[in-house]
Amino acid sequence: MQAGCYTLDLYCDAENPDHQYGEFPHQFFHERGSVCRSRARRAGWILSRRPGGDLCPKCSGKRPPKQGT
C-alpha cells in the first residue's frame, strides 16, 4: 500500500516585530497541494508566486479577531 501527503510549511516574508520566536512554520497538510493552499488562504495567509511575497495573517491584515472582545 502506498500513501501520499502534501505538507505546506509557511514562513512570513515580512520583517515584523510582532512575530514571536518559534511562531513559524505554520503547517497545512492534505493529499492535494491545492487544498493546503486553500486552507492557508482561509486562515488569512497571502500566497504569492514571486519570491518574498508570502504574508502571514498578522502582516496581511487578515488576522482573525481576538476572542472575548
Secondary structure, 3 states (H helix, E strand, C coil): CCCCCEEEEECCCCCCCCCCCCCCCEEEEECCHHHHHHHHHHCCCECCCCCCCCECHHHHCCCCCCCCC
